[in-house]
Amino acid sequence: MRWLIIYLLAMAVIWLFIKGTSLRRGLMAAVTTVFVMLMIILTLSENDSDNAGLLPTNEQFSQVQERDALRQQALSASDVAIRSASLANMEVTQFDSAGRERTRPDPLRWTFKAELLNRSQQYKVSGVVLRVRLYSCPEFLSTPQDDMNPSTLSASCSQVGQRTVGLETIDLAPGAAQTVEQEITFPNQTEATNSRFWVDVQTVTAGPREDS
């Protein structure tokens, strides 16, 4: 806007004070040419400045992407151990026909608990995704949950539910353990009699290195 005002003032001065028609036209053409060239130079300079300002932002974005990728790959599922786990039906309260309060297990809602151990000595754990599989077993099966394994479950029981449990707010230091608890349901779950379950680690997200 400033340069446009200067240009208009220069044209006005030439028009008012230069009497010769040819000289007036020549000066107006020259001023116009200089003004156009100046505008082109200023526009190019502003574009260069804008691009220079974008480069650090793009570089920072790339650095963030690279850091996140490294964190995803720094730890594997084997770096987190499940020390213990439990899966129990939640209790619901109801009133019977006599108006007495009764509690009973809700067959479709569960409380999941697990103690996780970070085996890594370099990285914190900032996120874990677990897979929980629910099984319905014969009434005569007496094997305790702690003694179950995937092959026994597959051979003796029927899987009636499966879901993933994402733990994205944990902060597990190298070598440390943490107990997590979450209320869960299983999509399309059928009835689980004499239930058993199996939990395994699917993915692990690393936090900062301990020496960083």
Rosetta constraint file for C-alpha pairs under 8 A:
AtomPair CA 1 CA 5 HARMONIC 6.35 0.50
AtomPair CA 2 CA 6 HARMONIC 6.42 0.50
AtomPair CA 3 CA 7 HARMONIC 6.09 0.50
AtomPair CA 3 CA 35 HARMONIC 7.89 0.50
AtomPair CA 4 CA 8 HARMONIC 6.20 0.50
AtomPair CA 5 CA 9 HARMONIC 6.13 0.50
AtomPair CA 6 CA 10 HARMONIC 6.14 0.50
AtomPair CA 7 CA 11 HARMONIC 6.25 0.50
AtomPair CA 7 CA 31 HARMONIC 7.45 0.50
AtomPair CA 7 CA 32 HARMONIC 7.67 0.50
AtomPair CA 7 CA 35 HARMONIC 6.82 0.50
AtomPair CA 8 CA 12 HARMONIC 6.15 0.50
AtomPair CA 9 CA 13 HARMONIC 6.17 0.50
AtomPair CA 10 CA 14 HARMONIC 6.23 0.50
AtomPair CA 10 CA 31 HARMONIC 7.66 0.50
AtomPair CA 11 CA 15 HARMONIC 6.11 0.50
AtomPair CA 11 CA 28 HARMONIC 6.24 0.50
AtomPair CA 11 CA 31 HARMONIC 7.64 0.50
AtomPair CA 12 CA 16 HARMONIC 6.10 0.50
AtomPair CA 13 CA 17 HARMONIC 5.90 0.50
AtomPair CA 13 CA 18 HARMONIC 7.79 0.50
AtomPair CA 14 CA 18 HARMONIC 5.30 0.50
AtomPair CA 14 CA 24 HARMONIC 6.28 0.50
AtomPair CA 14 CA 27 HARMONIC 7.23 0.50
AtomPair CA 14 CA 28 HARMONIC 7.02 0.50
AtomPair CA 15 CA 19 HARMONIC 7.75 0.50
AtomPair CA 15 CA 24 HARMONIC 6.71 0.50
AtomPair CA 18 CA 23 HARMONIC 7.28 0.50
AtomPair CA 18 CA 24 HARMONIC 5.70 0.50
AtomPair CA 19 CA 23 HARMONIC 7.91 0.50
AtomPair CA 19 CA 24 HARMONIC 6.94 0.50
AtomPair CA 20 CA 24 HARMONIC 5.86 0.50
AtomPair CA 21 CA 25 HARMONIC 6.14 0.50
AtomPair CA 22 CA 26 HARMONIC 6.14 0.50
AtomPair CA 23 CA 27 HARMONIC 6.12 0.50
AtomPair CA 24 CA 28 HARMONIC 6.12 0.50
AtomPair CA 25 CA 29 HARMONIC 6.06 0.50
AtomPair CA 26 CA 30 HARMONIC 6.14 0.50
AtomPair CA 27 CA 31 HARMONIC 6.07 0.50
AtomPair CA 28 CA 32 HARMONIC 6.02 0.50
AtomPair CA 29 CA 33 HARMONIC 6.12 0.50
AtomPair CA 30 CA 34 HARMONIC 6.24 0.50
AtomPair CA 31 CA 35 HARMONIC 6.08 0.50
AtomPair CA 32 CA 36 HARMONIC 6.17 0.50
AtomPair CA 33 CA 37 HARMONIC 6.23 0.50
AtomPair CA 34 CA 38 HARMONIC 6.05 0.50
AtomPair CA 35 CA 39 HARMONIC 6.19 0.50
AtomPair CA 36 CA 40 HARMONIC 6.31 0.50
AtomPair CA 37 CA 41 HARMONIC 6.26 0.50
AtomPair CA 38 CA 42 HARMONIC 6.17 0.50
AtomPair CA 39 CA 43 HARMONIC 6.07 0.50
AtomPair CA 40 CA 44 HARMONIC 6.23 0.50
AtomPair CA 41 CA 45 HARMONIC 6.19 0.50
AtomPair CA 42 CA 46 HARMONIC 6.21 0.50
AtomPair CA 43 CA 47 HARMONIC 6.31 0.50
AtomPair CA 44 CA 48 HARMONIC 6.27 0.50
AtomPair CA 45 CA 49 HARMONIC 6.24 0.50
AtomPair CA 46 CA 50 HARMONIC 6.17 0.50
AtomPair CA 47 CA 51 HARMONIC 6.16 0.50
AtomPair CA 48 CA 52 HARMONIC 6.07 0.50
AtomPair CA 49 CA 53 HARMONIC 6.22 0.50
AtomPair CA 50 CA 54 HARMONIC 6.37 0.50
AtomPair CA 51 CA 55 HARMONIC 6.39 0.50
AtomPair CA 52 CA 56 HARMONIC 7.63 0.50
AtomPair CA 53 CA 57 HARMONIC 7.38 0.50
AtomPair CA 54 CA 58 HARMONIC 6.21 0.50
AtomPair CA 55 CA 59 HARMONIC 6.02 0.50
AtomPair CA 56 CA 60 HARMONIC 5.97 0.50
AtomPair CA 57 CA 61 HARMONIC 6.16 0.50
AtomPair CA 58 CA 62 HARMONIC 6.23 0.50
AtomPair CA 59 CA 63 HARMONIC 6.20 0.50
AtomPair CA 60 CA 64 HARMONIC 6.20 0.50
AtomPair CA 61 CA 65 HARMONIC 6.25 0.50
AtomPair CA 62 CA 66 HARMONIC 6.10 0.50
AtomPair CA 63 CA 67 HARMONIC 6.04 0.50
AtomPair CA 64 CA 68 HARMONIC 6.11 0.50
AtomPair CA 65 CA 69 HARMONIC 6.16 0.50
AtomPair CA 66 CA 70 HARMONIC 6.21 0.50
AtomPair CA 67 CA 71 HARMONIC 6.19 0.50
AtomPair CA 68 CA 72 HARMONIC 6.22 0.50
AtomPair CA 69 CA 73 HARMONIC 6.34 0.50
AtomPair CA 70 CA 74 HARMONIC 5.73 0.50
AtomPair CA 71 CA 75 HARMONIC 7.42 0.50
AtomPair CA 71 CA 205 HARMONIC 5.99 0.50
AtomPair CA 71 CA 206 HARMONIC 4.90 0.50
AtomPair CA 71 CA 207 HARMONIC 6.62 0.50
AtomPair CA 71 CA 208 HARMONIC 7.92 0.50
AtomPair CA 72 CA 204 HARMONIC 7.01 0.50
AtomPair CA 72 CA 205 HARMONIC 5.02 0.50
AtomPair CA 72 CA 206 HARMONIC 6.32 0.50
AtomPair CA 73 CA 205 HARMONIC 7.65 0.50
AtomPair CA 73 CA 206 HARMONIC 7.96 0.50
AtomPair CA 74 CA 123 HARMONIC 7.89 0.50
AtomPair CA 74 CA 205 HARMONIC 7.65 0.50
AtomPair CA 74 CA 206 HARMONIC 6.21 0.50
AtomPair CA 75 CA 79 HARMONIC 6.16 0.50
AtomPair CA 75 CA 120 HARMONIC 7.81 0.50
AtomPair CA 75 CA 123 HARMONIC 7.84 0.50
AtomPair CA 75 CA 204 HARMONIC 6.07 0.50
AtomPair CA 75 CA 205 HARMONIC 6.64 0.50
AtomPair CA 75 CA 206 HARMONIC 6.06 0.50
AtomPair CA 76 CA 80 HARMONIC 7.82 0.50
AtomPair CA 76 CA 203 HARMONIC 6.67 0.50
AtomPair CA 76 CA 204 HARMONIC 5.98 0.50
AtomPair CA 77 CA 201 HARMONIC 5.49 0.50
AtomPair CA 77 CA 202 HARMONIC 5.90 0.50
AtomPair CA 77 CA 203 HARMONIC 5.41 0.50
AtomPair CA 77 CA 204 HARMONIC 5.81 0.50
AtomPair CA 78 CA 201 HARMONIC 7.66 0.50
AtomPair CA 79 CA 118 HARMONIC 6.17 0.50
AtomPair CA 79 CA 119 HARMONIC 5.01 0.50
AtomPair CA 79 CA 120 HARMONIC 5.79 0.50
AtomPair CA 79 CA 204 HARMONIC 7.92 0.50
AtomPair CA 80 CA 116 HARMONIC 6.51 0.50
AtomPair CA 80 CA 117 HARMONIC 5.51 0.50
AtomPair CA 80 CA 118 HARMONIC 4.86 0.50
AtomPair CA 80 CA 119 HARMONIC 5.77 0.50
AtomPair CA 80 CA 120 HARMONIC 7.83 0.50
AtomPair CA 80 CA 201 HARMONIC 7.27 0.50
AtomPair CA 80 CA 204 HARMONIC 7.55 0.50
AtomPair CA 81 CA 116 HARMONIC 5.69 0.50
AtomPair CA 81 CA 117 HARMONIC 5.02 0.50
AtomPair CA 81 CA 118 HARMONIC 6.66 0.50
AtomPair CA 81 CA 119 HARMONIC 7.01 0.50
AtomPair CA 81 CA 201 HARMONIC 7.92 0.50
AtomPair CA 82 CA 114 HARMONIC 6.79 0.50
AtomPair CA 82 CA 115 HARMONIC 5.89 0.50
AtomPair CA 82 CA 116 HARMONIC 4.81 0.50
AtomPair CA 82 CA 117 HARMONIC 6.40 0.50
AtomPair CA 82 CA 200 HARMONIC 7.68 0.50
AtomPair CA 83 CA 114 HARMONIC 7.37 0.50
AtomPair CA 83 CA 115 HARMONIC 5.37 0.50
AtomPair CA 83 CA 116 HARMONIC 5.91 0.50
AtomPair CA 83 CA 117 HARMONIC 6.71 0.50
AtomPair CA 84 CA 114 HARMONIC 5.55 0.50
AtomPair CA 84 CA 115 HARMONIC 5.32 0.50
AtomPair CA 84 CA 116 HARMONIC 7.66 0.50
AtomPair CA 85 CA 112 HARMONIC 7.45 0.50
AtomPair CA 85 CA 113 HARMONIC 5.46 0.50
AtomPair CA 85 CA 114 HARMONIC 4.11 0.50
AtomPair CA 85 CA 115 HARMONIC 6.44 0.50
AtomPair CA 85 CA 199 HARMONIC 7.74 0.50
AtomPair CA 86 CA 111 HARMONIC 7.93 0.50
AtomPair CA 86 CA 112 HARMONIC 5.84 0.50
AtomPair CA 86 CA 113 HARMONIC 5.21 0.50
AtomPair CA 86 CA 114 HARMONIC 6.45 0.50
AtomPair CA 87 CA 110 HARMONIC 6.38 0.50
AtomPair CA 87 CA 111 HARMONIC 5.69 0.50
AtomPair CA 87 CA 112 HARMONIC 4.69 0.50
AtomPair CA 87 CA 113 HARMONIC 6.59 0.50
AtomPair CA 87 CA 197 HARMONIC 7.40 0.50
AtomPair CA 88 CA 110 HARMONIC 5.43 0.50
AtomPair CA 88 CA 111 HARMONIC 5.34 0.50
AtomPair CA 88 CA 112 HARMONIC 6.78 0.50
AtomPair CA 89 CA 105 HARMONIC 5.47 0.50
AtomPair CA 89 CA 106 HARMONIC 5.76 0.50
AtomPair CA 89 CA 107 HARMONIC 6.16 0.50
AtomPair CA 89 CA 108 HARMONIC 7.46 0.50
AtomPair CA 89 CA 109 HARMONIC 5.85 0.50
AtomPair CA 89 CA 110 HARMONIC 4.43 0.50
AtomPair CA 89 CA 111 HARMONIC 6.23 0.50
AtomPair CA 90 CA 105 HARMONIC 5.63 0.50
AtomPair CA 90 CA 106 HARMONIC 5.56 0.50
AtomPair CA 90 CA 107 HARMONIC 7.89 0.50
AtomPair CA 90 CA 109 HARMONIC 5.69 0.50
AtomPair CA 90 CA 110 HARMONIC 5.21 0.50
AtomPair CA 90 CA 111 HARMONIC 6.06 0.50
AtomPair CA 91 CA 103 HARMONIC 6.24 0.50
AtomPair CA 91 CA 104 HARMONIC 5.48 0.50
AtomPair CA 91 CA 105 HARMONIC 4.52 0.50
AtomPair CA 91 CA 106 HARMONIC 5.83 0.50
AtomPair CA 92 CA 103 HARMONIC 5.44 0.50
AtomPair CA 92 CA 104 HARMONIC 5.55 0.50
AtomPair CA 92 CA 105 HARMONIC 6.12 0.50
AtomPair CA 92 CA 106 HARMONIC 6.06 0.50
AtomPair CA 93 CA 101 HARMONIC 6.75 0.50
AtomPair CA 93 CA 102 HARMONIC 5.60 0.50
AtomPair CA 93 CA 103 HARMONIC 4.40 0.50
AtomPair CA 93 CA 104 HARMONIC 6.64 0.50
AtomPair CA 94 CA 101 HARMONIC 5.74 0.50
AtomPair CA 94 CA 102 HARMONIC 5.15 0.50
AtomPair CA 94 CA 103 HARMONIC 6.09 0.50
AtomPair CA 94 CA 104 HARMONIC 7.86 0.50
AtomPair CA 95 CA 99 HARMONIC 5.32 0.50
AtomPair CA 95 CA 100 HARMONIC 5.22 0.50
AtomPair CA 95 CA 101 HARMONIC 4.49 0.50
AtomPair CA 95 CA 102 HARMONIC 5.70 0.50
AtomPair CA 96 CA 100 HARMONIC 5.46 0.50
AtomPair CA 96 CA 101 HARMONIC 6.62 0.50
AtomPair CA 96 CA 102 HARMONIC 6.90 0.50
AtomPair CA 106 CA 110 HARMONIC 7.73 0.50
AtomPair CA 107 CA 191 HARMONIC 6.97 0.50
AtomPair CA 107 CA 192 HARMONIC 7.46 0.50
AtomPair CA 108 CA 185 HARMONIC 6.21 0.50
AtomPair CA 108 CA 186 HARMONIC 7.32 0.50
AtomPair CA 108 CA 189 HARMONIC 7.17 0.50
AtomPair CA 108 CA 191 HARMONIC 7.96 0.50
AtomPair CA 109 CA 183 HARMONIC 7.30 0.50
AtomPair CA 109 CA 184 HARMONIC 6.23 0.50
AtomPair CA 109 CA 185 HARMONIC 5.17 0.50
AtomPair CA 109 CA 186 HARMONIC 7.98 0.50
AtomPair CA 110 CA 183 HARMONIC 5.73 0.50
AtomPair CA 110 CA 184 HARMONIC 5.33 0.50
AtomPair CA 110 CA 185 HARMONIC 6.11 0.50
AtomPair CA 111 CA 181 HARMONIC 7.16 0.50
AtomPair CA 111 CA 182 HARMONIC 5.96 0.50
AtomPair CA 111 CA 183 HARMONIC 4.59 0.50
AtomPair CA 111 CA 184 HARMONIC 6.26 0.50
AtomPair CA 112 CA 181 HARMONIC 5.62 0.50
AtomPair CA 112 CA 182 HARMONIC 5.30 0.50
AtomPair CA 112 CA 183 HARMONIC 6.05 0.50
AtomPair CA 112 CA 184 HARMONIC 6.79 0.50
AtomPair CA 113 CA 179 HARMONIC 7.08 0.50
AtomPair CA 113 CA 180 HARMONIC 5.66 0.50
AtomPair CA 113 CA 181 HARMONIC 4.38 0.50
AtomPair CA 113 CA 182 HARMONIC 6.57 0.50
AtomPair CA 114 CA 179 HARMONIC 5.60 0.50
AtomPair CA 114 CA 180 HARMONIC 5.46 0.50
AtomPair CA 114 CA 181 HARMONIC 6.64 0.50
AtomPair CA 115 CA 177 HARMONIC 6.68 0.50
AtomPair CA 115 CA 178 HARMONIC 5.52 0.50
AtomPair CA 115 CA 179 HARMONIC 4.14 0.50
AtomPair CA 115 CA 180 HARMONIC 6.31 0.50
AtomPair CA 116 CA 177 HARMONIC 5.38 0.50
AtomPair CA 116 CA 178 HARMONIC 5.34 0.50
AtomPair CA 116 CA 179 HARMONIC 6.20 0.50
AtomPair CA 116 CA 180 HARMONIC 7.69 0.50
AtomPair CA 117 CA 172 HARMONIC 7.93 0.50
AtomPair CA 117 CA 175 HARMONIC 6.75 0.50
AtomPair CA 117 CA 176 HARMONIC 5.83 0.50
AtomPair CA 117 CA 177 HARMONIC 4.22 0.50
AtomPair CA 117 CA 178 HARMONIC 6.63 0.50
AtomPair CA 118 CA 124 HARMONIC 7.59 0.50
AtomPair CA 118 CA 125 HARMONIC 6.87 0.50
AtomPair CA 118 CA 172 HARMONIC 6.48 0.50
AtomPair CA 118 CA 173 HARMONIC 6.90 0.50
AtomPair CA 118 CA 174 HARMONIC 5.60 0.50
AtomPair CA 118 CA 175 HARMONIC 5.08 0.50
AtomPair CA 118 CA 176 HARMONIC 5.60 0.50
AtomPair CA 118 CA 177 HARMONIC 6.26 0.50
AtomPair CA 119 CA 174 HARMONIC 6.54 0.50
AtomPair CA 119 CA 175 HARMONIC 5.31 0.50
AtomPair CA 119 CA 176 HARMONIC 7.79 0.50
AtomPair CA 120 CA 124 HARMONIC 7.57 0.50
AtomPair CA 120 CA 174 HARMONIC 5.30 0.50
AtomPair CA 120 CA 175 HARMONIC 6.25 0.50
AtomPair CA 121 CA 174 HARMONIC 4.80 0.50
AtomPair CA 121 CA 175 HARMONIC 6.10 0.50
AtomPair CA 121 CA 210 HARMONIC 7.89 0.50
AtomPair CA 122 CA 174 HARMONIC 6.19 0.50
AtomPair CA 122 CA 209 HARMONIC 5.44 0.50
AtomPair CA 122 CA 210 HARMONIC 5.33 0.50
AtomPair CA 122 CA 211 HARMONIC 7.33 0.50
AtomPair CA 123 CA 173 HARMONIC 7.19 0.50
AtomPair CA 123 CA 174 HARMONIC 5.88 0.50
AtomPair CA 123 CA 206 HARMONIC 5.96 0.50
AtomPair CA 123 CA 207 HARMONIC 5.99 0.50
AtomPair CA 123 CA 208 HARMONIC 5.97 0.50
AtomPair CA 123 CA 209 HARMONIC 4.46 0.50
AtomPair CA 123 CA 210 HARMONIC 5.70 0.50
AtomPair CA 124 CA 171 HARMONIC 6.81 0.50
AtomPair CA 124 CA 172 HARMONIC 5.45 0.50
AtomPair CA 124 CA 173 HARMONIC 4.55 0.50
AtomPair CA 124 CA 174 HARMONIC 5.37 0.50
AtomPair CA 124 CA 206 HARMONIC 5.65 0.50
AtomPair CA 124 CA 207 HARMONIC 4.65 0.50
AtomPair CA 124 CA 208 HARMONIC 6.10 0.50
AtomPair CA 124 CA 209 HARMONIC 6.54 0.50
AtomPair CA 124 CA 210 HARMONIC 6.94 0.50
AtomPair CA 125 CA 170 HARMONIC 7.16 0.50
AtomPair CA 125 CA 171 HARMONIC 5.87 0.50
AtomPair CA 125 CA 172 HARMONIC 4.86 0.50
AtomPair CA 125 CA 173 HARMONIC 6.51 0.50
AtomPair CA 125 CA 174 HARMONIC 7.63 0.50
AtomPair CA 125 CA 204 HARMONIC 7.07 0.50
AtomPair CA 125 CA 205 HARMONIC 6.00 0.50
AtomPair CA 125 CA 206 HARMONIC 4.63 0.50
AtomPair CA 125 CA 207 HARMONIC 5.30 0.50
AtomPair CA 126 CA 168 HARMONIC 6.48 0.50
AtomPair CA 126 CA 169 HARMONIC 6.48 0.50
AtomPair CA 126 CA 170 HARMONIC 5.27 0.50
AtomPair CA 126 CA 171 HARMONIC 5.02 0.50
AtomPair CA 126 CA 172 HARMONIC 6.52 0.50
AtomPair CA 126 CA 204 HARMONIC 7.89 0.50
AtomPair CA 126 CA 205 HARMONIC 5.70 0.50
AtomPair CA 126 CA 206 HARMONIC 5.57 0.50
AtomPair CA 126 CA 207 HARMONIC 5.14 0.50
AtomPair CA 127 CA 166 HARMONIC 7.58 0.50
AtomPair CA 127 CA 167 HARMONIC 5.49 0.50
AtomPair CA 127 CA 168 HARMONIC 4.37 0.50
AtomPair CA 127 CA 169 HARMONIC 6.42 0.50
AtomPair CA 127 CA 170 HARMONIC 6.01 0.50
AtomPair CA 127 CA 171 HARMONIC 7.73 0.50
AtomPair CA 127 CA 204 HARMONIC 5.79 0.50
AtomPair CA 127 CA 205 HARMONIC 4.80 0.50
AtomPair CA 127 CA 206 HARMONIC 7.00 0.50
AtomPair CA 128 CA 166 HARMONIC 6.09 0.50
AtomPair CA 128 CA 167 HARMONIC 5.09 0.50
AtomPair CA 128 CA 168 HARMONIC 6.42 0.50
AtomPair CA 128 CA 201 HARMONIC 7.33 0.50
AtomPair CA 128 CA 202 HARMONIC 7.56 0.50
AtomPair CA 128 CA 203 HARMONIC 5.83 0.50
AtomPair CA 128 CA 204 HARMONIC 4.61 0.50
AtomPair CA 128 CA 205 HARMONIC 6.27 0.50
AtomPair CA 129 CA 164 HARMONIC 6.61 0.50
AtomPair CA 129 CA 165 HARMONIC 5.65 0.50
AtomPair CA 129 CA 166 HARMONIC 4.44 0.50
AtomPair CA 129 CA 167 HARMONIC 6.00 0.50
AtomPair CA 129 CA 201 HARMONIC 6.25 0.50
AtomPair CA 129 CA 202 HARMONIC 5.44 0.50
AtomPair CA 129 CA 203 HARMONIC 5.23 0.50
AtomPair CA 129 CA 204 HARMONIC 6.56 0.50
AtomPair CA 130 CA 164 HARMONIC 5.49 0.50
AtomPair CA 130 CA 165 HARMONIC 5.04 0.50
AtomPair CA 130 CA 166 HARMONIC 6.38 0.50
AtomPair CA 130 CA 167 HARMONIC 7.92 0.50
AtomPair CA 130 CA 199 HARMONIC 6.72 0.50
AtomPair CA 130 CA 200 HARMONIC 5.76 0.50
AtomPair CA 130 CA 201 HARMONIC 4.62 0.50
AtomPair CA 130 CA 202 HARMONIC 5.40 0.50
AtomPair CA 130 CA 203 HARMONIC 7.34 0.50
AtomPair CA 131 CA 162 HARMONIC 7.26 0.50
AtomPair CA 131 CA 163 HARMONIC 5.90 0.50
AtomPair CA 131 CA 164 HARMONIC 4.44 0.50
AtomPair CA 131 CA 165 HARMONIC 6.26 0.50
AtomPair CA 131 CA 199 HARMONIC 5.60 0.50
AtomPair CA 131 CA 200 HARMONIC 5.44 0.50
AtomPair CA 131 CA 201 HARMONIC 6.32 0.50
AtomPair CA 131 CA 202 HARMONIC 6.39 0.50
AtomPair CA 132 CA 162 HARMONIC 5.72 0.50
AtomPair CA 132 CA 163 HARMONIC 5.56 0.50
AtomPair CA 132 CA 164 HARMONIC 6.08 0.50
AtomPair CA 132 CA 165 HARMONIC 7.27 0.50
AtomPair CA 132 CA 197 HARMONIC 7.03 0.50
AtomPair CA 132 CA 198 HARMONIC 5.85 0.50
AtomPair CA 132 CA 199 HARMONIC 4.61 0.50
AtomPair CA 132 CA 200 HARMONIC 6.88 0.50
AtomPair CA 133 CA 159 HARMONIC 6.97 0.50
AtomPair CA 133 CA 160 HARMONIC 7.90 0.50
AtomPair CA 133 CA 161 HARMONIC 5.84 0.50
AtomPair CA 133 CA 162 HARMONIC 4.41 0.50
AtomPair CA 133 CA 163 HARMONIC 6.71 0.50
AtomPair CA 133 CA 197 HARMONIC 5.47 0.50
AtomPair CA 133 CA 198 HARMONIC 5.24 0.50
AtomPair CA 133 CA 199 HARMONIC 6.45 0.50
AtomPair CA 134 CA 159 HARMONIC 5.76 0.50
AtomPair CA 134 CA 160 HARMONIC 5.75 0.50
AtomPair CA 134 CA 161 HARMONIC 4.89 0.50
AtomPair CA 134 CA 162 HARMONIC 6.07 0.50
AtomPair CA 134 CA 192 HARMONIC 7.66 0.50
AtomPair CA 134 CA 195 HARMONIC 7.11 0.50
AtomPair CA 134 CA 196 HARMONIC 6.20 0.50
AtomPair CA 134 CA 197 HARMONIC 4.53 0.50
AtomPair CA 134 CA 198 HARMONIC 6.78 0.50
AtomPair CA 135 CA 153 HARMONIC 7.30 0.50
AtomPair CA 135 CA 157 HARMONIC 6.00 0.50
AtomPair CA 135 CA 158 HARMONIC 5.32 0.50
AtomPair CA 135 CA 159 HARMONIC 4.25 0.50
AtomPair CA 135 CA 160 HARMONIC 5.43 0.50
AtomPair CA 135 CA 161 HARMONIC 6.97 0.50
AtomPair CA 135 CA 192 HARMONIC 6.41 0.50
AtomPair CA 135 CA 195 HARMONIC 5.60 0.50
AtomPair CA 135 CA 196 HARMONIC 5.17 0.50
AtomPair CA 135 CA 197 HARMONIC 5.60 0.50
AtomPair CA 136 CA 157 HARMONIC 5.63 0.50
AtomPair CA 136 CA 158 HARMONIC 5.27 0.50
AtomPair CA 136 CA 159 HARMONIC 6.28 0.50
AtomPair CA 136 CA 160 HARMONIC 6.38 0.50
AtomPair CA 136 CA 191 HARMONIC 7.34 0.50
AtomPair CA 136 CA 192 HARMONIC 4.35 0.50
AtomPair CA 136 CA 193 HARMONIC 5.04 0.50
AtomPair CA 136 CA 194 HARMONIC 6.05 0.50
AtomPair CA 136 CA 195 HARMONIC 4.86 0.50
AtomPair CA 136 CA 196 HARMONIC 6.58 0.50
AtomPair CA 137 CA 141 HARMONIC 6.64 0.50
AtomPair CA 137 CA 156 HARMONIC 6.69 0.50
AtomPair CA 137 CA 157 HARMONIC 4.42 0.50
AtomPair CA 137 CA 158 HARMONIC 6.45 0.50
AtomPair CA 137 CA 192 HARMONIC 7.47 0.50
AtomPair CA 137 CA 193 HARMONIC 6.10 0.50
AtomPair CA 137 CA 194 HARMONIC 5.33 0.50
AtomPair CA 137 CA 195 HARMONIC 5.90 0.50
AtomPair CA 137 CA 196 HARMONIC 7.03 0.50
AtomPair CA 138 CA 156 HARMONIC 7.61 0.50
AtomPair CA 138 CA 157 HARMONIC 6.88 0.50
AtomPair CA 138 CA 193 HARMONIC 7.29 0.50
AtomPair CA 138 CA 194 HARMONIC 6.58 0.50
AtomPair CA 139 CA 193 HARMONIC 7.32 0.50
AtomPair CA 139 CA 194 HARMONIC 5.88 0.50
AtomPair CA 141 CA 194 HARMONIC 7.79 0.50
AtomPair CA 143 CA 147 HARMONIC 6.48 0.50
AtomPair CA 143 CA 148 HARMONIC 6.86 0.50
AtomPair CA 144 CA 148 HARMONIC 6.70 0.50
AtomPair CA 145 CA 196 HARMONIC 6.21 0.50
AtomPair CA 145 CA 197 HARMONIC 7.48 0.50
AtomPair CA 148 CA 152 HARMONIC 6.42 0.50
AtomPair CA 148 CA 153 HARMONIC 6.84 0.50
AtomPair CA 149 CA 153 HARMONIC 6.25 0.50
AtomPair CA 149 CA 198 HARMONIC 7.47 0.50
AtomPair CA 150 CA 154 HARMONIC 6.06 0.50
AtomPair CA 150 CA 198 HARMONIC 7.06 0.50
AtomPair CA 151 CA 155 HARMONIC 6.13 0.50
AtomPair CA 152 CA 156 HARMONIC 5.90 0.50
AtomPair CA 152 CA 157 HARMONIC 7.80 0.50
AtomPair CA 153 CA 157 HARMONIC 5.15 0.50
AtomPair CA 153 CA 158 HARMONIC 7.49 0.50
AtomPair CA 153 CA 196 HARMONIC 7.94 0.50
AtomPair CA 154 CA 158 HARMONIC 6.82 0.50
AtomPair CA 154 CA 159 HARMONIC 7.74 0.50
AtomPair CA 160 CA 189 HARMONIC 5.63 0.50
AtomPair CA 160 CA 190 HARMONIC 5.51 0.50
AtomPair CA 160 CA 191 HARMONIC 7.19 0.50
AtomPair CA 160 CA 192 HARMONIC 6.71 0.50
AtomPair CA 161 CA 186 HARMONIC 5.42 0.50
AtomPair CA 161 CA 187 HARMONIC 6.77 0.50
AtomPair CA 161 CA 188 HARMONIC 7.03 0.50
AtomPair CA 161 CA 189 HARMONIC 4.98 0.50
AtomPair CA 161 CA 190 HARMONIC 7.19 0.50
AtomPair CA 162 CA 186 HARMONIC 5.96 0.50
AtomPair CA 162 CA 187 HARMONIC 7.27 0.50
AtomPair CA 163 CA 186 HARMONIC 5.96 0.50
AtomPair CA 163 CA 187 HARMONIC 7.25 0.50
AtomPair CA 171 CA 207 HARMONIC 7.94 0.50
AtomPair CA 172 CA 176 HARMONIC 6.09 0.50
AtomPair CA 172 CA 177 HARMONIC 6.78 0.50
AtomPair CA 172 CA 178 HARMONIC 6.80 0.50
AtomPair CA 173 CA 177 HARMONIC 7.95 0.50
AtomPair CA 174 CA 210 HARMONIC 7.56 0.50
AtomPair CA 208 CA 212 HARMONIC 6.68 0.50
